[in-house]
Amino acid sequence: MTVRPFSDRLADAVHDKGSALVVGLDPFIERMPEAVRKSTDAGTSPRGDERQRAADTIALFNEQVIEKIAPFACAVKPQIAFYEEWGPAGIEAFERTVVMARDAGLLVIADVKRGDIGSTAAAYARAFLDPHRSAAASDAVTLNPWLGTDSVAPFLQAADDFGAGLFALVRTSNPSACELQDLEAGGLKLHQHVAALVRSWGEDRVGSSGYSSVGAVVGATAPRELQQLRHELQGAWLLIPGVGAQGATAMDVAPAFDKHGLGAVINASRSILYPYSDPSDPKWADAVGAAAQQLRDDLREASRAAATQA
């Protein structure tokens, strides 16, 4: 059976949900509601059980978050570092989270930022994208492309084999991104050279939506670069972090959308997961849902603004 390419499945999700929102599932146990932490006694167990209880806390928190944000988001993006720190139990919580999200009708972008030599990259691709290896295979992954094409090739093969999506780091949202990514070489900035590679990797992987399954991570905190890269990567989906806790607003990402409201999905993590001021508030989950709904609505306005200027 032929699997539809990720680019088209993402376009369908954005259209069907009326939402370009991706919720980052970055679980900070110390910021979780008291009711969730107490239910598994996170942080109070003997050393031998600490990791398992932490992982159970994460899974319970994510379950309740997913239920609340599912009507307002097209996808989730679990950042694997927050799961790996709890050892095998944390990896199990990651896999449980992937399954819960997909059962809720959400696409899953595994935020793993992998990048290594060919044989190692192939193992990473199998681990996160091969549905024959795991029932928790994700729909897409983030990649560090700075080792070049041979480090990305196994993921490109996975995209072809499993209908998976790839988001390569091009111009990131962190404060020191400019130290390397904005250096000039051959008349272009380094991130523009990476963008050219992303464009070439995606040329043969364009779906009926008009977009490729090979996309780019471009931060909203660099608005000039975002606008330029949107022009240079017209056929690529952009995964845009930086809205919310990192300071960017929905209107800052308006130039990333095409006239149909496609072409970009916007990640928010902390501003959605922890919008409550009182961790003891029994209605914390409602606050999460309200935060997701508000940002969904703000992004709709941004995409409409882009459409009027197209």
C-alpha positions as CSV (number, residue, x, y, z in Angstrom):
1,M,0.0,0.0,0.0
2,T,1.3,3.4,-1.0
3,V,1.6,5.9,1.9
4,R,0.6,9.4,1.1
5,P,3.5,11.8,1.4
6,F,3.9,13.8,4.7
7,S,3.6,17.1,2.8
8,D,0.1,16.3,1.7
9,R,-1.0,14.8,5.0
10,L,0.2,18.0,6.7
11,A,-1.7,20.2,4.2
12,D,-4.8,18.1,4.9
13,A,-4.3,18.5,8.7
14,V,-3.9,22.2,8.5
15,H,-6.9,22.5,6.2
16,D,-9.2,20.2,8.2
17,K,-8.3,21.6,11.6
18,G,-8.2,25.2,10.3
19,S,-5.0,25.4,12.3
20,A,-1.2,25.8,11.7
21,L,-0.5,25.2,15.4
22,V,2.1,22.6,16.5
23,V,2.2,22.1,20.2
24,G,5.7,21.2,21.5
25,L,5.5,18.5,24.2
26,D,8.4,19.6,26.4
27,P,7.6,18.2,29.8
28,F,9.2,20.1,32.7
29,I,8.1,18.0,35.8
30,E,8.7,20.9,38.2
31,R,6.3,23.1,36.2
32,M,3.5,20.5,36.0
33,P,0.3,20.9,38.0
34,E,0.4,19.6,41.6
35,A,-2.4,17.1,40.9
36,V,-0.4,15.4,38.1
37,R,2.8,15.3,40.1
38,K,1.1,14.0,43.3
39,S,-0.7,11.3,41.4
40,T,2.6,9.5,40.6
41,D,4.6,10.9,43.6
42,A,7.2,12.3,41.1
43,G,10.4,13.3,42.7
44,T,9.6,11.6,46.1
45,S,10.4,8.0,45.3
46,P,13.5,6.0,46.1
47,R,16.3,6.2,43.5
48,G,15.3,2.9,41.9
49,D,11.8,4.1,41.1
50,E,12.5,7.8,40.3
51,R,12.9,7.4,36.6
52,Q,9.8,5.2,36.2
53,R,7.6,7.6,38.3
54,A,8.9,10.6,36.4
55,A,8.1,8.9,33.1
56,D,4.6,8.0,34.4
57,T,4.1,11.6,35.4
58,I,5.1,12.8,31.9
59,A,2.8,10.3,30.2
60,L,-0.1,11.3,32.4
61,F,0.5,15.0,31.8
62,N,0.8,14.5,28.1
63,E,-2.4,12.5,27.9
64,Q,-4.4,15.3,29.5
65,V,-2.7,18.0,27.4
66,I,-3.3,16.1,24.2
67,E,-7.0,15.7,25.0
68,K,-7.3,19.5,25.4
69,I,-5.2,20.7,22.5
70,A,-6.3,18.1,19.9
71,P,-9.2,20.3,18.6
72,F,-6.9,23.2,18.0
73,A,-3.6,21.8,16.7
74,C,-2.6,20.0,13.6
75,A,0.4,18.3,15.1
76,V,2.5,17.8,18.2
77,K,6.3,18.0,18.5
78,P,7.7,16.0,21.5
79,Q,11.3,17.0,22.2
80,I,13.1,13.8,22.9
81,A,15.7,15.2,25.4
82,F,13.0,15.6,28.0
83,Y,12.2,11.9,27.7
84,E,15.8,10.6,27.3
85,E,16.8,12.1,30.6
86,W,14.7,9.6,32.4
87,G,16.3,6.6,30.8
88,P,14.4,3.6,29.3
89,A,11.3,4.6,31.2
90,G,11.4,8.0,29.6
91,I,11.8,6.5,26.1
92,E,8.7,4.4,26.9
93,A,6.9,7.6,27.9
94,F,7.9,9.2,24.5
95,E,6.6,6.2,22.6
96,R,3.3,6.3,24.6
97,T,3.0,10.0,23.8
98,V,3.4,9.3,20.1
99,V,0.7,6.7,20.2
100,M,-1.7,8.9,22.2
101,A,-1.2,11.8,19.8
102,R,-1.8,9.8,16.7
103,D,-4.9,8.2,18.3
104,A,-6.1,11.7,18.9
105,G,-5.8,12.5,15.2
106,L,-2.6,14.5,15.4
107,L,0.5,14.3,13.3
108,V,3.7,13.7,15.3
109,I,7.0,15.5,14.5
110,A,9.7,13.9,16.6
111,D,12.0,16.7,17.6
112,V,15.3,14.7,17.7
113,K,17.6,16.9,15.6
114,R,19.7,13.9,14.5
115,G,22.7,14.2,12.3
116,D,25.5,11.7,11.8
117,I,27.5,9.6,9.3
118,G,25.5,7.4,6.9
119,S,25.3,4.2,8.8
120,T,24.4,5.9,12.1
121,A,21.9,8.1,10.3
122,A,20.3,5.0,8.9
123,A,19.8,3.6,12.4
124,Y,18.3,6.9,13.5
125,A,15.9,6.9,10.6
126,R,14.8,3.4,11.3
127,A,14.3,4.1,15.0
128,F,12.0,7.1,14.5
129,L,10.3,6.6,11.1
130,D,10.1,2.9,10.3
131,P,6.6,1.7,11.3
132,H,7.9,-1.9,11.1
133,R,10.3,-1.2,13.9
134,S,7.9,0.5,16.2
135,A,4.2,1.2,16.6
136,A,5.4,4.6,17.8
137,A,7.0,5.6,14.6
138,S,6.6,9.4,14.0
139,D,5.2,11.1,10.9
140,A,8.3,13.4,10.7
141,V,11.6,14.3,12.4
142,T,13.8,17.3,12.8
143,L,17.3,16.9,11.5
144,N,20.7,18.6,11.9
145,P,21.9,18.7,8.3
146,W,25.3,20.2,8.9
147,L,27.2,17.0,8.1
148,G,25.9,17.2,4.6
149,T,24.0,15.1,2.2
150,D,25.3,11.7,3.2
151,S,24.0,12.3,6.7
152,V,20.5,13.1,5.4
153,A,20.3,10.4,2.6
154,P,18.9,7.7,4.9
155,F,16.2,10.0,6.1
156,L,15.3,10.8,2.5
157,Q,15.0,7.1,1.8
158,A,12.7,6.8,4.8
159,A,10.6,9.7,3.5
160,D,10.2,7.8,0.2
161,D,9.6,4.4,1.9
162,F,7.2,5.5,4.7
163,G,5.7,8.8,3.6
164,A,7.7,10.5,6.3
165,G,8.6,14.2,6.6
166,L,11.9,15.9,7.4
167,F,12.6,19.3,8.9
168,A,16.2,20.4,8.6
169,L,17.6,23.1,10.8
170,V,18.3,26.1,8.6
171,R,18.0,29.3,10.7
172,T,17.1,28.5,14.3
173,S,15.5,30.7,17.0
174,N,18.1,30.5,19.7
175,P,20.0,33.7,20.6
176,S,23.4,32.6,19.4
177,A,22.2,31.1,16.0
178,C,23.8,34.0,14.2
179,E,27.3,33.0,15.4
180,L,27.5,30.4,12.7
181,Q,24.3,30.4,10.6
182,D,24.7,34.0,9.5
183,L,28.4,33.8,8.5
184,E,29.0,34.6,4.9
185,A,30.6,32.3,2.4
186,G,30.6,32.7,-1.4
187,G,28.4,35.7,-1.2
188,L,25.7,34.0,0.8
189,K,25.1,33.3,4.5
190,L,25.6,29.8,5.6
191,H,21.9,29.3,6.3
192,Q,21.2,30.1,2.7
193,H,23.6,27.4,1.6
194,V,21.8,24.9,3.8
195,A,18.4,26.2,2.4
196,A,19.7,25.5,-1.1
197,L,20.4,21.9,0.0
198,V,17.0,21.5,1.5
199,R,15.5,22.8,-1.8
200,S,17.5,20.2,-3.8
201,W,16.6,17.4,-1.4
202,G,12.9,18.2,-1.8
203,E,12.7,18.7,-5.6
204,D,11.7,15.1,-6.3
205,R,9.4,14.8,-3.2
206,V,6.7,17.3,-4.0
207,G,3.2,16.2,-3.3
208,S,-0.2,17.2,-4.8
209,S,-0.3,20.0,-2.3
210,G,2.6,21.7,-4.1
211,Y,4.9,21.3,-1.1
212,S,7.8,19.0,-0.5
213,S,8.1,16.5,2.4
214,V,11.6,18.0,3.1
215,G,11.0,21.2,5.0
216,A,13.1,23.6,7.1
217,V,13.2,24.8,10.7
218,V,13.3,28.6,10.6
219,G,12.9,30.7,13.8
220,A,10.3,33.4,14.2
221,T,12.9,35.4,16.2
222,A,14.8,36.3,13.0
223,P,12.0,38.0,11.0
224,R,14.2,39.3,8.2
225,E,15.7,35.9,7.6
226,L,12.3,34.2,7.9
227,Q,10.9,36.4,5.1
228,Q,14.0,35.8,2.9
229,L,14.0,32.0,3.4
230,R,10.2,31.9,2.7
231,H,11.1,33.3,-0.7
232,E,14.0,30.9,-1.2
233,L,12.1,27.8,-0.1
234,Q,8.7,28.4,-1.7
235,G,8.0,24.7,-2.1
236,A,9.0,23.7,1.4
237,W,7.1,23.5,4.6
238,L,8.5,25.7,7.3
239,L,8.5,24.6,10.9
240,I,8.7,27.8,12.9
241,P,9.6,27.9,16.6
242,G,10.0,31.1,18.6
243,V,6.4,32.2,19.0
244,G,5.3,32.6,22.6
245,A,7.9,32.1,25.4
246,Q,10.7,33.1,23.0
247,G,9.1,36.4,22.3
248,A,7.7,36.3,18.7
249,T,4.0,36.8,17.9
250,A,1.6,35.3,15.5
251,M,1.8,38.3,13.2
252,D,5.6,37.9,13.1
253,V,5.1,34.7,11.1
254,A,2.4,36.0,8.7
255,P,5.0,36.2,5.8
256,A,5.5,32.5,6.0
257,F,2.0,31.6,4.9
258,D,0.9,31.3,1.3
259,K,-2.4,32.7,0.1
260,H,-4.2,29.4,1.1
261,G,-2.8,29.5,4.6
262,L,-0.4,26.7,3.9
263,G,3.4,26.5,3.8
264,A,4.1,27.0,7.5
265,V,3.3,25.4,10.8
266,I,4.1,27.2,14.0
267,N,5.4,25.6,17.2
268,A,4.7,26.7,20.7
269,S,5.6,24.8,23.8
270,R,5.9,26.5,27.1
271,S,3.3,29.1,26.4
272,I,0.7,26.4,25.7
273,L,1.8,23.8,28.3
274,Y,2.2,26.0,31.3
275,P,-0.2,29.0,30.9
276,Y,-1.6,28.7,34.5
277,S,-0.1,30.9,37.3
278,D,-1.1,28.5,40.1
279,P,0.0,24.9,39.8
280,S,-2.6,23.9,42.3
281,D,-5.5,25.2,40.1
282,P,-7.7,22.1,39.4
283,K,-8.7,23.7,36.1
284,W,-5.2,23.8,34.7
285,A,-6.1,21.6,31.7
286,D,-8.8,24.0,30.7
287,A,-6.1,26.8,30.7
288,V,-4.0,24.7,28.4
289,G,-6.9,24.2,26.0
290,A,-7.7,27.9,26.1
291,A,-4.1,28.8,25.3
292,A,-4.0,26.5,22.3
293,Q,-7.3,27.9,21.1
294,Q,-6.1,31.5,21.4
295,L,-2.9,30.9,19.5
296,R,-4.8,28.9,16.8
297,D,-7.1,31.9,16.4
298,D,-4.1,34.3,16.3
299,L,-2.4,32.2,13.6
300,R,-5.6,32.2,11.6
301,E,-5.6,36.0,11.6
302,A,-1.9,36.0,10.6
303,S,-2.6,33.7,7.7
304,R,-5.5,35.8,6.5
305,A,-3.4,38.9,6.7
306,A,-0.8,37.1,4.5
307,A,-3.6,36.1,2.0
308,T,-4.7,39.7,1.6
309,Q,-1.1,40.7,0.7
310,A,-0.4,37.8,-1.7
